[in-house]
Protein backbone atom coordinates (compact mmCIF):
# COMPACT_ATOMS: atom_id res chain seq x y z
CA UNK A 1 0.00 0.00 0.00
CA UNK A 2 1.45 3.32 -1.08
CA UNK A 3 1.63 6.43 1.07
CA UNK A 4 -1.35 8.08 -0.63
CA UNK A 5 -3.51 4.96 -0.17
CA UNK A 6 -2.41 4.71 3.45
CA UNK A 7 -3.45 8.32 4.07
CA UNK A 8 -6.87 7.65 2.50
CA UNK A 9 -7.34 4.54 4.65
CA UNK A 10 -6.37 6.47 7.81
CA UNK A 11 -8.82 9.26 6.97
CA UNK A 12 -11.65 6.80 6.25
CA UNK A 13 -11.13 4.83 9.48
CA UNK A 14 -10.62 8.00 11.52
CA UNK A 15 -13.89 9.45 10.21
CA UNK A 16 -15.69 6.22 11.16
CA UNK A 17 -14.28 6.25 14.70
CA UNK A 18 -15.07 9.94 15.11
CA UNK A 19 -18.67 9.43 13.98
CA UNK A 20 -19.11 6.42 16.30
CA UNK A 21 -17.38 7.70 19.42
CA UNK A 22 -16.64 11.42 19.11
CA UNK A 23 -12.91 10.77 19.57
CA UNK A 24 -10.04 8.85 17.98
CA UNK A 25 -7.52 6.72 19.84
CA UNK A 26 -4.46 5.69 17.80
CA UNK A 27 -4.54 2.11 19.12
CA UNK A 28 -8.20 1.75 18.13
CA UNK A 29 -7.40 3.22 14.71
CA UNK A 30 -4.72 0.55 14.19
CA UNK A 31 -7.21 -2.16 15.17
CA UNK A 32 -9.80 -0.70 12.79
CA UNK A 33 -7.21 -0.68 10.00
CA UNK A 34 -6.33 -4.35 10.71
CA UNK A 35 -2.76 -3.36 11.60
CA UNK A 36 -3.23 -4.65 15.13
CA UNK A 37 -5.36 -7.38 16.72
CA UNK A 38 -7.46 -6.59 19.79
CA UNK A 39 -6.08 -9.72 21.50
CA UNK A 40 -2.53 -8.41 21.06
CA UNK A 41 -3.56 -5.07 22.61
CA UNK A 42 -4.85 -6.98 25.62
CA UNK A 43 -1.59 -8.95 25.82
CA UNK A 44 0.33 -5.67 25.78
CA UNK A 45 -1.91 -4.15 28.47
CA UNK A 46 -1.16 -7.17 30.70
CA UNK A 47 2.62 -6.81 30.00
CA UNK A 48 2.89 -10.04 28.00
CA UNK A 49 4.40 -7.98 25.17
CA UNK A 50 7.22 -5.48 25.92
CA UNK A 51 6.08 -2.81 23.43
CA UNK A 52 3.09 -2.51 21.11
CA UNK A 53 5.00 -2.01 17.84
CA UNK A 54 6.31 -5.54 18.21
CA UNK A 55 2.92 -6.95 17.20
CA UNK A 56 1.72 -4.39 14.66
CA UNK A 57 1.21 -5.33 11.04
CA UNK A 58 3.58 -3.47 8.74
CA UNK A 59 6.92 -1.80 9.03
CA UNK A 60 7.78 0.82 11.64
CA UNK A 61 7.91 3.34 8.79
CA UNK A 62 4.29 2.57 7.93
CA UNK A 63 3.28 2.92 11.58
CA UNK A 64 4.94 6.34 11.63
CA UNK A 65 3.12 7.32 8.43
CA UNK A 66 -0.22 6.21 9.90
CA UNK A 67 0.35 8.22 13.07
CA UNK A 68 1.41 11.29 11.09
CA UNK A 69 -1.66 10.97 8.85
CA UNK A 70 -3.87 10.74 11.94
CA UNK A 71 -2.28 13.85 13.41
CA UNK A 72 -2.85 15.75 10.14
CA UNK A 73 -6.46 14.53 9.96
CA UNK A 74 -7.07 15.62 13.56
CA UNK A 75 -5.56 19.06 12.98
CA UNK A 76 -7.61 19.58 9.79
CA UNK A 77 -10.77 18.41 11.58
CA UNK A 78 -10.26 20.75 14.53
CA UNK A 79 -9.92 17.92 17.05
CA UNK A 80 -8.40 18.58 20.45
CA UNK A 81 -5.29 16.53 21.32
CA UNK A 82 -5.31 14.86 24.73
CA UNK A 83 -2.19 13.06 25.95
CA UNK A 84 -3.06 9.87 27.81
CA UNK A 85 -0.92 7.76 30.11
CA UNK A 86 -1.25 4.02 29.55
CA UNK A 87 -0.65 1.92 32.64
CA UNK A 88 -0.53 -1.87 32.77
CA UNK A 89 -3.47 -3.99 33.82
CA UNK A 90 -3.52 -7.02 36.09
CA UNK A 91 -1.90 -8.00 39.35
CA UNK A 92 1.25 -6.46 40.66
CA UNK A 93 2.56 -2.93 40.43
CA UNK A 94 1.18 -0.79 37.62
CA UNK A 95 3.85 0.28 35.18
CA UNK A 96 3.75 2.73 32.29
CA UNK A 97 3.35 0.86 29.03
CA UNK A 98 5.65 1.37 26.09
CA UNK A 99 4.33 1.74 22.55
CA UNK A 100 7.41 1.95 20.37
CA UNK A 101 10.53 -0.10 19.84
CA UNK A 102 12.67 3.04 20.15
CA UNK A 103 10.90 4.34 23.26
CA UNK A 104 11.57 7.94 22.21
CA UNK A 105 9.36 10.59 23.77
CA UNK A 106 8.20 11.72 20.31
CA UNK A 107 6.98 8.25 19.24
CA UNK A 108 5.40 7.56 22.62
CA UNK A 109 3.50 10.85 22.32
CA UNK A 110 2.24 9.99 18.82
CA UNK A 111 0.77 6.72 20.05
CA UNK A 112 -0.64 8.04 23.33
CA UNK A 113 -2.35 11.20 22.09
CA UNK A 114 -6.09 10.84 21.72
CA UNK A 115 -8.04 13.29 19.57
CA UNK A 116 -11.37 14.56 20.88
CA UNK A 117 -14.17 16.35 19.10
CA UNK A 118 -14.65 19.69 20.88
CA UNK A 119 -18.04 20.44 22.37
CA UNK A 120 -19.90 23.24 20.61
WOVEN-V439531 format. One record per residue. RES is the residue in one small letter. SS is DSSP state (H for helix, E for strand, L for the rest). PHI is phi as a letter, one per 40 degrees, with the letter a starting at -180 (none if undefined). D_LAST is the distance of its C-alpha to the last C-alpha in Angstrom with 2 decimals. Layout:
res->RES ss->SS phi->PHI d_last->D_LAST
res->RES ss->SS phi->PHI d_last->D_LAST
This chain:
res->x ss->L phi->none d_last->36.89
res->x ss->L phi->c d_last->36.37
res->x ss->H phi->c d_last->33.58
res->x ss->H phi->c d_last->32.01
res->x ss->H phi->c d_last->32.16
res->x ss->H phi->c d_last->30.72
res->x ss->H phi->c d_last->27.68
res->x ss->H phi->c d_last->27.21
res->x ss->H phi->c d_last->27.60
res->x ss->H phi->c d_last->25.06
res->x ss->H phi->c d_last->22.45
res->x ss->H phi->c d_last->23.33
res->x ss->H phi->c d_last->23.23
res->x ss->H phi->c d_last->20.02
res->x ss->H phi->c d_last->18.28
res->x ss->H phi->c d_last->19.91
res->x ss->H phi->c d_last->18.84
res->x ss->H phi->c d_last->15.18
res->x ss->H phi->c d_last->15.37
res->x ss->H phi->c d_last->17.38
res->x ss->H phi->b d_last->15.79
res->x ss->L phi->g d_last->12.35
res->x ss->E phi->a d_last->14.33
res->x ss->E phi->b d_last->17.63
res->x ss->L phi->b d_last->20.66
res->x ss->H phi->d d_last->23.54
res->x ss->H phi->c d_last->26.17
res->x ss->H phi->c d_last->24.59
res->x ss->H phi->c d_last->24.33
res->x ss->H phi->c d_last->28.04
res->x ss->H phi->c d_last->28.91
res->x ss->H phi->c d_last->27.13
res->x ss->L phi->c d_last->29.08
res->x ss->L phi->g d_last->32.30
res->x ss->L phi->c d_last->32.89
res->x ss->L phi->a d_last->32.95
res->x ss->L phi->c d_last->34.12
res->x ss->H phi->d d_last->32.33
res->x ss->H phi->c d_last->35.75
res->x ss->H phi->c d_last->36.10
res->x ss->H phi->c d_last->32.75
res->x ss->H phi->c d_last->34.13
res->x ss->H phi->d d_last->37.40
res->x ss->H phi->c d_last->35.66
res->x ss->H phi->c d_last->33.70
res->x ss->L phi->c d_last->37.11
res->x ss->L phi->g d_last->38.71
res->x ss->L phi->c d_last->41.00
res->x ss->L phi->b d_last->39.83
res->x ss->L phi->c d_last->39.85
res->x ss->L phi->a d_last->36.89
res->x ss->H phi->c d_last->34.52
res->x ss->H phi->d d_last->35.57
res->x ss->H phi->c d_last->39.00
res->x ss->H phi->b d_last->37.99
res->x ss->L phi->c d_last->35.57
res->x ss->L phi->c d_last->36.79
res->x ss->L phi->h d_last->37.49
res->x ss->L phi->c d_last->38.47
res->x ss->H phi->c d_last->36.73
res->x ss->H phi->c d_last->36.18
res->x ss->H phi->c d_last->34.24
res->x ss->H phi->c d_last->32.12
res->x ss->H phi->c d_last->31.35
res->x ss->H phi->c d_last->30.52
res->x ss->H phi->c d_last->28.14
res->x ss->H phi->c d_last->26.31
res->x ss->H phi->c d_last->26.22
res->x ss->H phi->c d_last->24.93
res->x ss->H phi->c d_last->22.10
res->x ss->H phi->c d_last->21.22
res->x ss->H phi->c d_last->21.35
res->x ss->H phi->c d_last->19.22
res->x ss->H phi->c d_last->16.50
res->x ss->H phi->c d_last->16.77
res->x ss->H phi->c d_last->16.77
res->x ss->H phi->c d_last->13.71
res->x ss->L phi->g d_last->11.65
res->x ss->L phi->c d_last->11.86
res->x ss->E phi->c d_last->12.40
res->x ss->E phi->c d_last->16.09
res->x ss->E phi->b d_last->17.32
res->x ss->E phi->c d_last->21.11
res->x ss->L phi->b d_last->22.67
res->x ss->L phi->c d_last->26.27
res->x ss->L phi->b d_last->28.23
res->x ss->E phi->b d_last->31.14
res->x ss->L phi->c d_last->33.97
res->x ss->L phi->b d_last->34.44
res->x ss->L phi->g d_last->37.74
res->x ss->L phi->c d_last->40.64
res->x ss->L phi->g d_last->41.61
res->x ss->L phi->c d_last->39.77
res->x ss->L phi->c d_last->36.21
res->x ss->L phi->b d_last->36.10
res->x ss->E phi->c d_last->33.41
res->x ss->L phi->c d_last->33.35
res->x ss->L phi->b d_last->34.07
res->x ss->L phi->c d_last->32.45
res->x ss->L phi->b d_last->34.63
res->x ss->L phi->c d_last->38.35
res->x ss->L phi->c d_last->38.33
res->x ss->L phi->g d_last->36.23
res->x ss->L phi->c d_last->35.03
res->x ss->H phi->d d_last->32.03
res->x ss->H phi->c d_last->30.37
res->x ss->H phi->c d_last->30.80
res->x ss->H phi->c d_last->29.82
res->x ss->H phi->c d_last->26.53
res->x ss->H phi->d d_last->25.86
res->x ss->H phi->c d_last->26.46
res->x ss->H phi->c d_last->24.69
res->x ss->E phi->c d_last->21.33
res->x ss->E phi->c d_last->18.58
res->x ss->E phi->b d_last->15.51
res->x ss->E phi->b d_last->12.17
res->x ss->L phi->c d_last->9.08
res->x ss->L phi->c d_last->6.34
res->x ss->L phi->c d_last->3.79
res->x ss->L phi->c d_last->0.00
